[in-house]
Amino acid sequence: MPDLLLRLRHAPTQHRLSATGRRHRPHGTMGLHPAARDALAGRHVLLVDDVLTTGATMREACRALAPAAPASIRIATLASAAFDD
């Protein structure tokens, strides 16, 4: 479901933020597509991200999905970044 999550408001580009800045990124930047709410109840959800840095985007995605009551939310990532703050 590629349109499952919607951008509710613009957030700063993350690649210019420090690790601390990413962790403290404003909440409420993502929302669940209204038509997807019933489709996710009791289902298993897999979120895929290309690079996981601090996990802020995935945390926000999980927050947006939670009201739909999925059975589980799992995350798959292709790479993770490590950097000093």
BELZI-V897799 format. One record per residue. N is the residue number from 1. NEAR is the number of other C-alpha atoms within 10 Angstrom. D_LAST is the distance of its C-alpha to the last C-alpha in whole Angstrom. Layout:
N,NEAR,D_LAST  N,NEAR,D_LAST
//
This chain:
1,6,35  2,5,33  3,9,33  4,16,32  5,17,29  6,15,30  7,12,27  8,11,28  9,11,26  10,10,24  11,13,20  12,11,18  13,8,17  14,14,14  15,9,13  16,9,12  17,13,10  18,14,6  19,19,6  20,10,7  21,15,10  22,19,11  23,15,11  24,10,13  25,17,15  26,14,19  27,14,21  28,15,24  29,16,24  30,20,25  31,19,29  32,21,32  33,14,34  34,12,37  35,10,40  36,15,37  37,16,37  38,12,40  39,12,40  40,19,37  41,17,38  42,12,39  43,14,37  44,12,34  45,17,32  46,11,29  47,12,26  48,13,25  49,15,22  50,10,21  51,13,18  52,18,16  53,18,12  54,18,11  55,15,15  56,19,15  57,19,18  58,17,20  59,13,20  60,17,21  61,21,24  62,21,25  63,15,25  64,20,27  65,23,29  66,16,30  67,13,33  68,17,35  69,16,35  70,17,34  71,12,35  72,14,32  73,15,29  74,11,27  75,12,24  76,12,24  77,11,22  78,9,22  79,11,19  80,12,15  81,8,12  82,10,10  83,8,7  84,5,4  85,8,0
//
